[in-house]
Amino acid sequence: MKMKYDVVVLGGGAAGMGAVWGAKENGASVLLIEREASTGGVLNQCIHTGFGLQVFKTELTGPEYHEIYKDKMGNFDALYETMVLSIDFDNDKMKAMNSNGIHDIEYGALVLATGARERPFESLRIPGTRPSGIFTAGLAQKFVNLENHLPGHRAIIVGSGDIGMIMARRLTLEGIEVEGVYEIMPYPGGLTRNIAQCLEDFNIPLHLSTSVIKIHGKKRLEGVTVSKFENGVPLKESERFIECDTLVASVGLIPENDLVKRKIEMGSDEGIFVDDLMRTNYENVFACGNNVCIHDLVDFATVEGEMAGRNAAVVAKGGSLPPRVGFLSPKEGIRVVSARYTTATAPFKIYIRVDRPMEIATVNVNGKAIKAAVNARPSEMIEVTLDPKKHDLKGKVELSAKGVKR
């Protein structure tokens, strides 16, 4: 089957839905390709609140956010339960497959909104057996919220990412005893609000500088050994055994970009490099959401998707976008920058993460302070507006963050 569209969007999660709407608003014909049976992505299993404060100015659950935004999108063409086999970036076409066969698809512009996947438990390289009862946080969430299955009776959480803390609360509400959350870093890995609402409100202890060092059990998990860590080294005298039948790992996300590696420019963290227009190193290929960098709010991914969709429509319909003139280079104190290039044509927002907790983080552009963030943490994005009228955004632009005490 041969198909041709102005804009093709890969991925129907929060960013992809934003891209569909943005492209439609600019008058482009749009095709969405999604491997699941519907749009929404991870929103469908996130039944907790905390979504929509930026986009809809009200607090929603994940399914509510999905349904409201789906209504906003209106009608559009889509291929569900479809996998993309290959993309020919030089000739603007791709091959995709579903139960109806192979689809040859031509596009004027392409938006990559493929999201992220969970980092597997095996990446921690913890010694011991590998019995049943070990889950990633997202899988445990799907079992409980969508499949109505309880993973066990007594659980521990490894890693203090947001999904891990949310699942600590969720499992507690379902009657499972959550012994504690164990984080190897000396600071939490998730949002401050989730520490308060998911752990403190339910008396679930958070153990910092502590992690699992051994797994016990044959067919089913029987327990784990945990230890305190100092400078990355476990302290032998602090080891203790915890009896449990369930381990939930919340140890980070990896941008889902395997399909476009070696063609699309990306950094060492596997996130795609984009400019302030969400454009990649191809003039007609855009990227947005968690495949650019891991966002802590779904709303941010949607806003990026809308921008990517609008600009993709411009290119697909024969228009042109300003060239890149600057490169944003993260320096001291900054771990993540959402956009890496700039056209220096209009003010734009970027999202950054500091590399360590700071009481007050002063964000600098070429050494000049432009913003101060209180209680800055690596787990929480800082929104920064860069204005070419106020800052020199041409050439190499150095971004840094310095911590100061109150």
C-alpha positions in Angstrom: 0.0 0.0 0.0 1.4 3.4 -1.0 0.6 6.5 1.0 1.6 10.2 0.9 1.2 12.9 3.5 2.5 16.3 4.3 3.5 15.3 7.8 4.0 11.9 9.3 4.2 11.6 13.1 5.9 8.5 14.7 4.5 7.9 18.2 1.1 8.7 19.6 2.0 9.6 23.2 1.8 13.1 24.7 4.4 14.5 22.3 3.0 12.8 19.2 -0.5 14.0 19.9 0.8 17.5 20.2 2.6 17.1 16.9 -0.5 15.9 15.2 -2.5 18.9 16.4 0.3 21.4 15.6 0.6 20.1 12.0 -3.2 20.1 11.5 -3.5 23.6 12.8 -1.0 24.7 10.1 -3.1 23.1 7.4 -1.0 20.0 6.7 -2.3 16.5 5.9 -1.1 14.3 8.8 -0.6 10.6 9.4 0.1 9.2 12.8 1.9 5.8 13.2 1.5 4.1 16.6 2.6 0.6 17.7 -0.2 0.4 20.3 -3.9 0.1 19.6 -4.6 3.7 20.5 -3.1 7.1 21.2 -2.0 8.1 24.8 1.1 6.1 25.4 2.0 5.8 29.0 -0.8 8.3 29.9 -3.3 5.4 29.7 -1.8 3.6 32.7 -1.1 6.7 34.8 -4.3 6.9 36.8 -2.8 9.3 39.3 -3.2 13.1 39.1 -0.6 15.7 38.3 -1.1 16.2 34.6 -2.4 19.2 32.6 -1.4 22.0 34.9 0.6 23.7 32.1 -1.5 22.8 29.1 -5.0 22.8 30.5 -4.5 24.9 33.7 -6.1 22.2 35.8 -5.0 19.0 37.5 -6.0 15.8 35.6 -5.2 12.1 35.7 -3.3 10.6 32.8 -6.4 9.1 31.1 -8.3 12.4 31.5 -5.4 14.3 29.9 -5.4 11.9 27.0 -9.2 12.0 26.4 -9.3 15.8 26.6 -6.3 16.2 24.2 -7.7 13.6 21.9 -11.0 15.6 21.6 -8.9 18.7 20.9 -7.1 16.9 18.0 -10.3 16.0 16.2 -10.2 13.6 13.2 -6.9 12.4 11.7 -5.5 9.5 9.8 -3.6 6.9 11.8 -2.0 3.5 11.5 -2.3 1.7 14.8 -0.6 -1.5 15.9 2.0 -0.6 13.2 5.8 -0.9 13.3 8.2 1.2 11.2 10.7 -1.0 9.5 13.0 1.6 8.0 13.3 5.3 7.1 15.0 6.7 4.0 15.8 10.2 5.2 17.5 11.1 1.9 14.4 10.3 -0.2 11.7 11.2 2.4 10.0 7.9 2.6 9.6 4.9 5.0 8.3 1.4 5.2 5.9 0.3 7.9 4.1 -3.0 8.6 0.9 -4.1 10.3 -1.6 -6.9 10.0 -2.7 -5.5 6.6 0.7 -5.8 5.1 3.6 -3.5 4.2 3.0 0.3 3.7 5.3 2.5 1.6 4.8 6.0 2.9 6.1 9.3 1.5 6.3 12.4 3.6 7.0 16.1 3.3 8.2 16.3 6.9 8.6 13.8 9.6 8.2 14.2 13.4 9.9 11.7 15.7 7.9 11.4 18.9 8.9 7.9 19.9 9.3 8.5 23.6 11.5 6.5 25.9 11.8 3.0 27.4 12.6 1.9 30.9 16.2 1.1 31.8 16.1 -2.6 32.6 16.9 -4.1 36.0 19.8 -6.0 34.5 21.6 -2.7 33.8 22.3 -2.5 37.6 24.4 -5.7 37.4 23.3 -6.8 40.9 24.6 -10.3 41.7 22.3 -13.2 42.6 19.6 -15.2 41.0 16.9 -13.9 38.7 13.6 -15.3 40.0 10.1 -14.1 39.2 8.9 -11.1 41.2 11.3 -8.5 39.7 9.5 -5.7 37.7 10.3 -2.4 36.2 8.1 0.4 37.7 6.2 0.9 34.4 5.5 -2.8 34.0 4.2 -3.0 37.6 2.1 0.0 36.9 0.6 -1.6 33.9 -0.1 -4.8 35.8 -1.9 -3.0 38.6 -3.7 -0.2 36.7 -4.6 -1.9 33.4 -4.5 -5.6 34.0 -5.8 -5.7 37.6 -3.0 -8.0 38.8 -1.1 -7.6 42.1 2.6 -8.4 41.6 3.1 -9.7 45.2 2.6 -9.1 48.9 5.7 -7.4 50.3 7.7 -5.1 48.1 10.8 -2.9 48.0 11.4 -0.2 45.4 14.9 0.2 43.9 15.5 3.8 42.7 13.6 6.9 43.6 12.4 7.9 40.2 8.9 9.4 39.9 7.2 6.2 38.7 8.9 4.2 41.4 7.6 6.5 44.2 4.1 6.6 42.6 4.1 2.8 42.5 5.1 2.7 46.2 1.9 4.6 47.0 -0.1 2.6 44.5 1.0 -0.7 45.9 0.3 0.5 49.4 -3.2 1.5 48.5 -3.8 -2.0 47.0 -2.8 -3.6 50.4 0.8 -4.6 49.5 3.4 -3.8 52.2 6.1 -1.6 50.8 9.1 -1.9 53.0 10.9 1.1 51.6 12.5 2.9 48.7 16.2 2.5 48.2 18.2 5.2 46.3 21.9 4.8 45.7 22.5 8.5 45.2 22.6 10.8 48.2 19.6 12.7 46.9 16.2 11.7 45.5 15.7 10.9 41.8 12.1 12.2 41.5 10.0 15.4 42.0 9.7 16.9 45.5 5.9 16.7 45.3 6.1 12.9 44.8 8.4 12.5 47.8 5.7 14.3 49.9 2.6 12.8 48.4 3.7 9.3 47.7 6.2 8.5 50.5 5.8 10.9 53.4 2.0 10.8 53.4 2.0 7.0 53.5 4.9 6.6 55.9 7.1 4.8 53.3 10.7 5.3 54.2 13.2 6.7 51.7 16.8 5.3 52.2 19.4 7.5 50.4 22.9 6.3 49.6 21.5 2.8 49.9 20.8 0.1 47.4 20.4 -3.6 46.7 23.6 -5.6 46.4 22.2 -9.2 46.1 19.1 -11.0 45.0 17.9 -14.1 46.9 15.4 -16.8 45.7 15.0 -19.5 43.1 11.6 -19.7 41.4 10.3 -16.7 43.3 12.0 -13.7 44.9 12.6 -14.5 48.6 14.5 -11.4 49.7 17.3 -9.0 49.0 20.4 -7.8 50.7 20.8 -4.0 50.9 23.8 -1.9 51.9 24.7 1.7 52.5 27.1 3.2 49.9 29.9 5.7 50.4 31.6 7.2 47.3 30.0 4.4 45.3 31.3 1.6 47.4 29.0 -0.6 49.6 29.8 -0.6 53.3 30.1 -4.2 54.5 29.1 -3.4 58.1 25.8 -1.9 57.0 24.5 -4.9 55.0 21.1 -6.3 56.0 18.6 -8.9 54.6 15.1 -7.8 53.7 12.4 -10.5 53.2 10.2 -9.6 50.2 8.6 -11.3 47.2 8.5 -8.3 44.9 11.2 -5.9 43.7 10.2 -2.8 41.6 13.1 -1.1 39.8 12.8 2.6 39.0 16.2 3.3 37.6 15.6 5.7 34.7 14.5 6.0 31.1 16.3 5.7 27.8 15.3 7.7 24.8 13.8 5.4 22.2 15.9 6.2 19.1 17.3 2.9 17.9 15.5 3.3 14.6 17.2 6.6 13.7 20.7 6.1 15.1 23.6 6.9 12.7 21.4 9.2 10.7 20.0 11.6 13.3 22.5 13.5 15.5 22.2 12.6 19.1 24.3 12.9 22.3 25.9 10.4 24.6 22.6 10.0 26.6 21.0 8.9 23.3 18.7 11.9 23.2 18.2 13.6 19.8 19.9 17.0 19.2 17.3 19.6 18.1 17.3 23.4 17.7 14.8 25.9 19.1 12.3 24.9 16.4 12.6 21.2 17.3 14.4 20.5 14.0 17.1 17.8 13.8 20.1 17.8 11.4 17.6 17.1 8.6 15.7 20.2 7.5 12.4 18.3 7.3 12.8 16.0 10.3 11.7 17.1 13.7 11.8 15.5 17.2 10.0 16.2 20.5 9.4 14.7 23.9 11.3 12.0 25.7 13.3 11.0 22.7 15.0 14.4 22.9 15.5 14.4 26.7 13.6 12.8 29.6 11.0 15.3 30.8 9.5 15.3 34.3 6.2 16.8 33.1 4.0 15.4 30.3 2.9 18.9 29.6 6.4 19.9 28.5 6.5 17.0 26.0 3.1 18.1 24.5 4.2 21.7 24.1 7.3 20.6 22.3 5.2 18.3 20.1 2.9 21.2 19.1 5.9 23.3 18.1 7.4 20.4 16.1 4.1 19.8 14.3 3.7 23.5 13.4 7.2 23.8 12.0 7.0 20.5 10.2 3.9 21.7 8.5 5.7 24.8 7.3 8.5 22.8 5.7 6.1 20.2 4.2 4.1 22.8 2.5 7.1 24.3 0.8 8.1 27.0 3.3 11.5 27.5 4.9 12.8 28.0 8.4 15.6 30.1 9.7 19.1 28.5 9.6 21.0 27.5 12.8 23.5 30.1 13.9 24.4 28.9 17.5 25.2 25.9 19.5 24.2 25.6 23.2 27.0 23.9 25.1 26.3 22.7 28.7 29.2 23.4 31.0 29.7 23.5 34.8 26.7 22.4 36.8 24.4 21.4 33.9 23.7 17.8 33.0 20.8 18.1 30.4 19.8 20.8 27.9 16.6 20.1 25.9 17.7 22.1 22.7 21.3 22.2 21.5 21.1 24.6 18.6 19.6 28.1 18.1 18.4 30.1 15.2 18.6 33.3 17.3 15.4 34.7 15.7 12.9 34.9 18.6 12.7 34.2 22.3 12.4 30.5 23.1 12.2 28.2 26.1 14.7 25.4 27.0 14.6 23.0 29.8 17.7 22.2 31.8 18.7 19.9 34.6 21.5 20.6 37.1 24.1 17.9 37.8 23.8 18.1 41.6 21.4 19.5 44.3 21.8 23.3 44.8 20.1 25.5 47.4 20.0 28.2 44.8 21.1 27.5 41.2 22.2 30.6 39.2 21.8 29.8 35.5 24.3 31.6 33.3 24.6 32.3 29.6 28.2 32.9 28.6 29.0 33.7 32.2 26.1 36.2 32.7 23.4 35.2 35.2 19.9 35.1 33.7 17.9 33.1 36.3 18.0 31.8 39.9 16.2 28.6 40.8 15.6 27.7 44.5 16.2 24.1 45.7 17.4 23.0 42.3 17.7 19.2 41.9 18.8 17.0 39.0 15.3 15.4 39.1 13.5 18.6 38.4 13.7 20.5 35.1 14.3 24.3 35.2 12.5 26.3 32.5 14.7 29.0 31.0 13.8 31.6 28.4 16.6 32.7 26.0 16.1 35.9 24.2 18.4 36.9 21.2 17.8 40.5 22.0 19.2 40.1 25.5 21.8 37.3 25.0 24.3 36.6 22.3 23.0 33.3 20.9 25.3 33.0 17.9 28.3 30.7 17.7 29.2 28.6 20.8 26.9 29.6 23.7 28.0 28.3 27.1 25.3 27.4 29.6 26.3 26.9 33.2 24.8 26.7 36.7 26.5 27.7 39.9 25.1 26.9 43.4 25.0 29.6 46.0 23.8 29.3 49.6 20.8 31.3 50.9 
